[in-house]
Amino acid sequence: MIDANDAIGALVAGCSPELLEPPVNVLRLSLHPKGLAPRIANLGQWRSHLLVRLRHQIGATADPVLLRLYDELSGYPCDDPDETAEAHSLVVPLRLRTDDGELSFLSTTTLFGTPLDVTVSELAIEAFYPADDATAAALHG
């Protein structure tokens, strides 16, 4: 994570401080037992979604750093082992337990696969949008 808006504070509340030290790896932050994982209501589904995305990147780049990250992330515990049902879904919501109740987000990710500028060669932009009216109301609260 290079930058984020003010809403990030609510999303990462309760995460271990060492996971928030720059440079923040959002995949690790999402799936780590001391990160968001305990608060993700659909952890198996979300985990599967992220690992499928990461495997796709590994297939396209053969990057050994990504391969090591995949090995690390896939080794994290998951209370919901049935993660195959929607692993290849186009849209997977992130359902996050918060003090304000469960919030549901849809995310979009833009990867720069063939940048003209080497400084954006590994840049991905991920945006989270409210998936329902209750989440939108909680964010605008």
matplotlib code that plots the C-alpha trace (Angstrom):
import matplotlib.pyplot as plt

x = [0.0, 1.5, -1.4, -5.0, -7.8, -9.2, -11.5, -8.5, -8.5, -11.8, -10.8, -7.5, -8.7, -7.4, -4.7, -1.2, 1.0, 3.8, 1.6, 0.9, 4.6, 5.6, 5.7, 2.3, 1.6, -2.2, -2.5, -0.6, -2.6, -5.8, -5.0, -2.7, -4.2, -3.1, -4.4, -7.9, -8.5, -10.3, -12.7, -13.5, -16.9, -16.3, -12.6, -12.5, -14.1, -12.0, -8.8, -9.5, -10.2, -6.9, -4.8, -6.3, -5.4, -1.9, -1.4, -2.5, 0.2, 2.8, 1.8, 2.2, 5.5, 7.2, 8.3, 10.0, 9.0, 5.4, 5.8, 7.3, 4.4, 1.9, 3.5, 3.4, -0.3, -1.5, 0.0, -2.1, -4.8, -8.4, -11.5, -13.5, -11.6, -14.3, -12.9, -13.4, -17.0, -16.4, -12.7, -13.1, -16.0, -15.8, -17.0, -16.3, -17.5, -15.3, -17.6, -15.9, -17.1, -16.8, -18.1, -20.9, -22.0, -21.0, -19.9, -19.9, -17.6, -17.0, -13.4, -11.9, -8.2, -6.3, -2.9, -0.4, 0.9, 2.9, 3.7, 5.9, 7.4, 9.3, 8.2, 4.6, 5.7, 4.3, 1.6, -2.0, -4.8, -7.5, -10.8, -13.4, -17.1, -20.0, -21.9, -25.1, -27.0, -26.1, -22.4, -22.8, -24.7, -22.0, -19.2, -21.0, -22.2]
y = [0.0, 3.3, 5.5, 5.4, 7.7, 8.4, 5.4, 3.1, 3.7, 2.0, -0.9, -1.7, -1.1, -3.8, -4.9, -5.6, -2.5, -4.4, -5.3, -1.6, -0.6, 0.6, -1.0, -2.5, -5.6, -5.6, -9.3, -10.1, -7.6, -9.1, -12.8, -12.6, -13.9, -10.6, -8.6, -8.4, -12.2, -12.5, -9.8, -11.1, -12.8, -14.7, -15.4, -18.7, -17.0, -13.9, -15.8, -18.0, -14.9, -13.3, -16.5, -17.1, -13.5, -14.0, -17.3, -15.5, -12.9, -15.6, -17.4, -14.1, -13.0, -16.1, -13.7, -15.6, -12.9, -13.5, -17.2, -16.9, -14.6, -17.2, -19.9, -17.7, -16.6, -20.1, -21.3, -19.0, -20.7, -20.4, -21.5, -21.8, -24.3, -24.7, -22.0, -23.5, -22.6, -19.1, -19.0, -17.9, -15.6, -12.2, -10.4, -11.5, -9.3, -8.5, -8.9, -7.2, -7.4, -4.0, -2.2, -0.8, -4.3, -6.2, -4.1, -5.4, -4.2, -4.8, -4.3, -3.5, -3.9, -2.3, -3.8, -2.1, -5.1, -3.4, 0.1, 2.4, 3.8, 1.3, 3.2, 1.8, -1.8, -3.3, -0.8, -2.0, 0.2, -1.4, 0.4, -0.7, 0.3, -0.3, -3.4, -2.4, 0.5, -0.3, -0.2, 3.1, 4.7, 3.5, 5.0, 8.3, 8.3]
z = [0.0, -1.1, -0.3, 1.0, 1.8, 5.3, 5.3, 5.7, 9.4, 9.9, 7.7, 9.5, 13.1, 15.3, 13.0, 14.4, 14.1, 12.5, 9.6, 9.1, 8.9, 5.4, 3.0, 3.7, 1.7, 1.5, 0.7, 3.9, 5.8, 4.6, 5.3, 8.3, 11.6, 13.2, 10.3, 8.9, 8.7, 12.1, 11.0, 7.5, 7.7, 4.4, 4.9, 2.9, -0.1, 0.1, 0.7, -2.3, -4.4, -3.4, -3.9, -7.4, -8.3, -6.9, -8.8, -12.0, -11.4, -10.7, -13.9, -15.9, -14.3, -12.8, -10.0, -7.2, -4.7, -5.5, -5.3, -1.8, -0.9, -2.2, -0.1, 3.0, 2.5, 1.7, 4.9, 7.1, 9.0, 7.7, 9.7, 6.5, 4.5, 1.8, -0.4, -3.8, -4.5, -5.8, -6.4, -10.0, -9.5, -11.2, -8.2, -4.6, -1.8, 1.2, 4.3, 7.2, 10.8, 12.5, 15.7, 13.4, 12.2, 9.1, 6.2, 2.6, -0.1, -3.7, -5.0, -8.3, -9.0, -11.8, -12.6, -14.9, -16.9, -19.6, -18.3, -20.3, -17.0, -14.9, -11.7, -12.2, -13.2, -9.9, -9.2, -8.6, -7.7, -5.6, -4.8, -2.4, -2.9, -0.6, -1.8, 0.0, 1.4, 5.0, 4.2, 2.3, 5.2, 7.7, 5.6, 5.2, 8.8]

ax = plt.figure().add_subplot(projection="3d")
ax.plot(x, y, z, "-o")
ax.set_aspect("equal")
plt.show()
